[in-house]
């Protein structure tokens, strides 16, 4: 009798280097006033962020598109190690994605910071690919924000 194999849930991993000190990048990732400048995939969004940055604390990011469509991501912080690492759950308020996990590592390279983002536990490759596109857009915007 054959043993059934279980495929791991799809995940994605992105790595970017920013020309900014690690503390600065960490703050951009965790302070609501800074997040509104970059935490949506394009400039076509108005962003509102609420953050309770502690283990067990929650966050909520509302992205209002120029078309009027509103998307809300939310979750709970599982690990908070300033300015080195964040681990938090990620879900969409509309229920399209639940139970995923984001890990963000901030690696000090002196005057630069390498960010390694891992988003895992997607139900399928389609949702992973959509989030890959979204996160990629966010990281481009973060780079522009940090340079400004």
HUPEDA-V190427 format. One record per pair of residues at least 12 apart in sequence whose C-alpha atoms are under 8 Angstrom apart, sorted by the first residue. I is the first residue (numbers start at 1). J is the second residue. If there is no record, write none. Layout:
BEGIN
i->I j->J
i->I j->J
END
This chain:
BEGIN
i->9 j->120
i->9 j->121
i->9 j->122
i->9 j->123
i->9 j->124
i->10 j->120
i->10 j->121
i->10 j->122
i->10 j->123
i->10 j->124
i->10 j->125
i->10 j->128
i->11 j->118
i->11 j->119
i->11 j->120
i->11 j->121
i->11 j->122
i->11 j->125
i->11 j->128
i->12 j->118
i->12 j->119
i->12 j->120
i->12 j->128
i->12 j->132
i->13 j->116
i->13 j->117
i->13 j->118
i->13 j->119
i->14 j->115
i->14 j->116
i->14 j->117
i->14 j->118
i->14 j->136
i->15 j->114
i->15 j->115
i->15 j->116
i->15 j->117
i->16 j->114
i->16 j->115
i->16 j->116
i->16 j->139
i->17 j->112
i->17 j->113
i->17 j->114
i->17 j->115
i->18 j->112
i->18 j->113
i->18 j->114
i->18 j->115
i->18 j->143
i->18 j->146
i->19 j->111
i->19 j->112
i->19 j->113
i->19 j->143
i->19 j->146
i->19 j->147
i->20 j->111
i->20 j->112
i->20 j->113
i->20 j->146
i->20 j->147
i->21 j->108
i->21 j->109
i->21 j->110
i->21 j->111
i->21 j->112
i->21 j->113
i->22 j->83
i->22 j->84
i->22 j->106
i->22 j->107
i->22 j->108
i->22 j->109
i->22 j->112
i->22 j->113
i->23 j->82
i->23 j->83
i->25 j->106
i->25 j->113
i->25 j->146
i->26 j->82
i->26 j->83
i->26 j->84
i->26 j->106
i->27 j->83
i->30 j->51
i->30 j->53
i->31 j->51
i->32 j->48
i->32 j->49
i->32 j->50
i->32 j->51
i->33 j->49
i->35 j->47
i->35 j->49
i->36 j->48
i->36 j->49
i->37 j->141
i->37 j->142
i->37 j->145
i->38 j->138
i->38 j->139
i->38 j->141
i->38 j->142
i->38 j->145
i->39 j->138
i->39 j->141
i->39 j->142
i->40 j->63
i->40 j->134
i->40 j->137
i->40 j->138
i->41 j->133
i->41 j->134
i->41 j->135
i->41 j->136
i->41 j->137
i->41 j->138
i->41 j->141
i->42 j->137
i->42 j->138
i->42 j->141
i->44 j->65
i->44 j->66
i->45 j->63
i->45 j->64
i->45 j->65
i->45 j->66
i->46 j->63
i->46 j->64
i->46 j->65
i->46 j->66
i->47 j->61
i->47 j->62
i->47 j->63
i->47 j->64
i->48 j->61
i->48 j->62
i->48 j->63
i->49 j->61
i->49 j->62
i->53 j->77
i->53 j->80
i->54 j->77
i->54 j->79
i->54 j->80
i->55 j->76
i->55 j->77
i->55 j->78
i->55 j->79
i->55 j->80
i->56 j->76
i->56 j->77
i->56 j->78
i->57 j->76
i->57 j->77
i->58 j->74
i->58 j->75
i->58 j->76
i->58 j->77
i->59 j->74
i->59 j->75
i->59 j->76
i->59 j->77
i->60 j->72
i->60 j->73
i->60 j->74
i->60 j->75
i->61 j->73
i->61 j->74
i->71 j->92
i->71 j->93
i->71 j->94
i->72 j->92
i->72 j->93
i->72 j->94
i->73 j->90
i->73 j->91
i->73 j->92
i->73 j->93
i->74 j->89
i->74 j->90
i->74 j->91
i->74 j->92
i->74 j->93
i->75 j->88
i->75 j->89
i->75 j->90
i->75 j->91
i->76 j->88
i->76 j->89
i->76 j->90
i->77 j->89
i->83 j->106
i->84 j->105
i->84 j->106
i->84 j->107
i->85 j->103
i->85 j->104
i->85 j->105
i->85 j->106
i->86 j->102
i->86 j->103
i->86 j->104
i->86 j->105
i->87 j->101
i->87 j->102
i->87 j->103
i->87 j->104
i->88 j->101
i->88 j->102
i->88 j->103
i->89 j->101
i->89 j->102
i->90 j->102
i->97 j->122
i->97 j->127
i->99 j->121
i->99 j->122
i->100 j->119
i->100 j->120
i->100 j->121
i->100 j->122
i->101 j->119
i->101 j->120
i->101 j->121
i->102 j->117
i->102 j->118
i->102 j->119
i->102 j->120
i->103 j->116
i->103 j->117
i->103 j->118
i->103 j->119
i->104 j->116
i->104 j->117
i->104 j->118
i->105 j->117
END
